[in-house]
Amino acid sequence: MHKVIETPDAPPAIGPYSQGIQFGNLIFTSGQLPIEPETGEMSEDTKEQAHQCLKNLKSVLEAAGSGLNKVKKATVFVKDMNDFTDINEVYKQYFTFPFPARSLVEVARLPKDVKVEIEVVASAE
C-alpha cells in the first residue's frame, strides 16, 4: 500500500503526478521546482532557486511526518554545471553530516526553464 502526499505549502503538481508518495518507511518526492507556492513566482537567481526547491521539499516531507534530516538520497538536476558551486553552497545549509547520498546531473532543459530541480528519497521514521 502507498499513501499520496499533498500539501498546499509546496507548488501543486503541473502534470499527472503526486508531490510525494509514501511506500512503507520510504518517502519518494517528485522533483520540486523553485516555485514559491503562495505566489507561483520564481527568482532568476540560481541560489534563490536552490533555496526554494529545498523549502518546497521540506514542506512535502513534513506533510508526510518526515523532514530533511531523514533524507537518504537526493537527485539534483541543473541546467548548467557551472552552477555546481552555488548550489552546493545552498545545499549545505539544509543538510548536515552525515550527508545523504546525492547525484547532480546537468540536463538540456527543465520544466518552466528553471535552473535547478531537486527530488529526494527519505525515511518516514
Secondary structure, DSSP 8 states (H G I E B T S, - for coil): -EEEE--TTS---SSSS-SEEEETTEEEE--B-S--TTT----S-HHHHHHHHHHHHHHHHHHTT--GGGEEEEEEEES-GGGHHHHHHHHTTT--SS--EEEEEE-S--GGG-SEEEEEEEE--
